[in-house]
Amino acid sequence: MGKRVLAWLMVFTLLMAVLPWTASAQQPTLRWGSRGASVSLAQRKLSAWGYYKGSIDGVYGRLMYGAVISFQRKNGLRPDGVVGPRTWAALGEQGATAGGGGGGGSRAASRADDRDLLARVISAEAKGEPYEGQVAVGAVILNRVSDSRFPNTLAGVVYQRHAFESVSNGAIYQPATASTIRAARDALNGWDPSGGAVFFWNPSKPVSGWIWSRPIIKRIGAHVFAK
């Protein structure tokens, strides 16, 4: 009898040691702007498989986003740039289940990430523009998300190849101003001074001749807006 009790105690002790580790191994959903050890883990895995070419710094940025999209496409997953349960599973890890108790927090984090990214694009593209023009630039980006001709996520639109000069020249990585943060919030809340435009440009700067074929809706500050 003593041996049986001892055996059960050993099993119980082993379970107590394993269960906390198992819980901590469940990875959170990652998206643009996420930071921490889970991002580093995903970076290491994507780097080992040739998808990620950046440093293992625990910061989900442009290179990480491109790596996740490529990995998702290769593995038949929805290429949305979000490392959720399915993508974690493809990476060989356990992700937090969708619809769990932290769902509201995830949605709030997602909106905060979107606002930060949108604000930085507005700042880089329209920092010196009137406030209405700043909101209009944000609205154009959001209008593209809803347009079937463009990627269906904010990050996808922003980082679409050759879509925005501020991405190509790195200006997007500068902090947003207070004005452009407000402009991003207003655009996300539905204000669209552009009138439904999906293109904008500064006529005083060199642009592709093709862009002038788009019907211009209005002009705000130095930018024209077109469909």
C-alpha positions in Angstrom: 0.0 0.0 0.0 2.8 2.4 0.8 4.4 1.8 -2.6 1.0 2.6 -4.3 0.7 5.9 -2.4 4.3 6.8 -3.2 3.6 6.0 -6.9 0.5 8.3 -6.9 2.4 11.0 -5.2 5.1 10.9 -7.9 2.5 11.0 -10.6 0.7 13.9 -8.9 4.0 15.8 -8.5 4.8 15.2 -12.2 1.4 16.5 -13.3 1.7 19.6 -11.2 5.1 20.3 -12.8 3.8 19.7 -16.3 0.5 21.5 -16.2 1.7 25.0 -15.6 4.3 24.6 -18.3 1.5 23.5 -20.7 -0.6 26.5 -20.0 2.3 28.9 -20.5 3.1 27.2 -23.8 -0.2 28.5 -25.3 0.7 31.4 -27.5 -1.2 34.6 -27.9 -2.6 36.0 -31.2 0.1 38.1 -32.8 -0.4 41.0 -35.3 1.3 44.1 -36.5 2.7 46.0 -33.5 2.8 42.9 -31.1 6.0 42.6 -29.0 7.5 40.0 -26.7 8.8 36.4 -26.4 6.0 34.9 -28.5 6.9 37.2 -31.4 10.6 36.1 -31.0 9.4 32.4 -31.1 7.5 33.0 -34.3 10.4 34.9 -35.8 12.8 32.0 -35.0 10.6 29.4 -36.6 9.9 31.5 -39.7 13.6 32.4 -39.9 14.6 28.7 -39.7 12.3 27.9 -42.6 13.5 30.8 -44.8 10.5 33.1 -44.5 11.8 35.7 -42.1 15.0 37.6 -43.0 15.1 40.1 -40.1 16.6 40.1 -36.7 15.0 38.1 -33.8 14.0 41.2 -31.9 10.5 40.3 -30.6 8.9 43.1 -32.6 6.2 42.4 -35.2 7.0 44.8 -38.0 7.2 45.0 -41.8 9.5 42.1 -42.4 7.6 39.9 -40.0 4.3 40.7 -41.6 5.7 39.7 -45.1 7.1 36.5 -43.6 3.8 35.6 -42.0 1.8 36.3 -45.2 4.2 34.1 -47.3 4.0 31.3 -44.7 0.2 31.4 -44.6 0.0 31.3 -48.4 2.4 28.4 -48.6 0.4 26.5 -46.0 -3.1 27.1 -47.4 -4.1 29.5 -44.6 -5.9 32.9 -45.0 -3.1 35.4 -45.7 -4.1 38.0 -43.2 -0.8 38.5 -41.4 -2.4 37.5 -38.1 -0.7 34.7 -36.2 -3.8 33.1 -34.6 -4.6 29.5 -33.6 -4.4 28.0 -37.1 -1.1 29.7 -38.0 0.4 28.8 -34.6 -0.6 25.2 -35.3 1.1 25.3 -38.7 4.2 26.6 -36.9 4.0 23.6 -34.5 2.8 25.6 -31.5 -0.5 25.9 -29.6 -2.3 29.2 -30.0 -4.9 30.7 -27.8 -8.3 29.6 -29.0 -10.5 32.1 -30.8 -13.6 33.3 -28.9 -12.0 32.7 -25.5 -12.4 35.0 -22.5 -9.8 37.4 -23.9 -11.7 38.0 -27.1 -12.8 41.5 -26.2 -9.2 42.4 -25.3 -8.0 41.0 -28.6 -10.4 43.1 -30.6 -9.4 46.2 -28.6 -5.7 45.4 -29.2 -6.4 44.9 -32.9 -8.1 48.3 -33.2 -5.3 50.0 -31.3 -2.8 48.4 -33.7 -4.8 49.5 -36.7 -5.0 53.1 -35.3 -1.3 53.2 -34.7 -0.4 52.0 -38.2 -3.0 54.2 -39.9 -1.8 57.2 -37.9 1.8 56.6 -39.0 0.9 56.4 -42.6 -1.2 59.6 -42.4 1.7 61.3 -40.7 4.2 60.2 -43.3 1.9 61.0 -46.3 0.1 64.1 -45.1 1.8 65.6 -42.0 1.7 69.2 -43.3 -1.9 68.9 -44.8 -5.0 70.4 -43.3 -6.7 68.2 -40.7 -9.5 67.3 -43.1 -6.9 66.3 -45.6 -5.2 64.1 -43.1 -8.5 62.3 -42.3 -9.1 62.0 -46.0 -5.8 60.1 -46.5 -6.8 57.7 -43.7 -10.2 57.2 -45.3 -8.6 56.4 -48.7 -6.6 53.6 -47.0 -9.7 52.2 -45.3 -11.7 52.4 -48.5 -9.1 50.2 -50.1 -9.6 47.6 -47.4 -13.2 47.4 -48.5 -12.4 47.4 -52.2 -11.9 44.0 -53.9 -9.1 45.4 -56.0 -6.9 45.7 -52.9 -5.9 43.5 -49.9 -8.6 43.1 -47.3 -6.6 44.1 -44.2 -5.2 47.4 -43.2 -1.7 46.1 -43.0 -2.1 44.4 -46.4 -3.1 47.7 -48.0 -0.4 49.7 -46.4 2.4 47.2 -47.3 1.1 46.4 -50.7 4.1 46.6 -53.0 4.8 50.2 -54.3 1.5 51.4 -52.9 2.9 54.2 -50.7 6.1 56.1 -51.0 6.3 56.4 -47.2 6.7 52.6 -46.9 9.4 52.5 -49.6 11.5 55.4 -48.0 10.9 54.3 -44.4 9.0 57.4 -43.3 6.2 55.3 -42.0 8.4 54.1 -39.1 8.6 57.6 -37.6 6.2 58.3 -34.7 2.8 59.7 -35.5 1.9 63.2 -34.5 -1.0 64.0 -32.1 -3.0 65.4 -35.1 -2.6 62.3 -37.2 -3.5 60.1 -34.3 -6.8 62.0 -34.0 -7.2 61.8 -37.8 -6.7 58.0 -37.8 -9.4 57.7 -35.0 -11.8 59.9 -37.0 -11.3 57.9 -40.2 -11.7 54.6 -38.3 -14.9 56.0 -36.9 -16.3 56.6 -40.3 -15.5 60.1 -41.4 -14.6 60.2 -45.1 -13.8 63.7 -46.4 -12.4 62.0 -49.6 -15.9 61.1 -50.8 -15.2 57.5 -51.2 -11.8 57.8 -53.0 -9.3 55.0 -53.2 -6.4 57.0 -54.7 -4.7 60.3 -53.7 -1.6 62.0 -54.9 0.2 65.4 -54.9 0.0 66.8 -58.5 3.2 68.9 -57.9 5.2 65.7 -57.4 6.3 63.2 -60.1 3.6 60.5 -60.3 2.7 57.7 -62.8 0.9 58.9 -65.8 -1.7 56.2 -65.3 -3.0 57.8 -62.1 -4.4 60.7 -64.1 -6.8 58.4 -65.7 -8.7 58.0 -62.5 -11.7 60.3 -62.1 -10.9 63.0 -59.5 -13.5 63.6 -56.8 -12.0 66.6 -55.0 -8.9 68.4 -53.8 -8.0 69.0 -50.2 -4.8 70.9 -49.5 -2.0 69.7 -51.8 -3.7 66.3 -52.5 -6.3 65.3 -55.1 -8.5 62.3 -54.4 -9.9 60.0 -57.0 -11.8 56.8 -57.5 
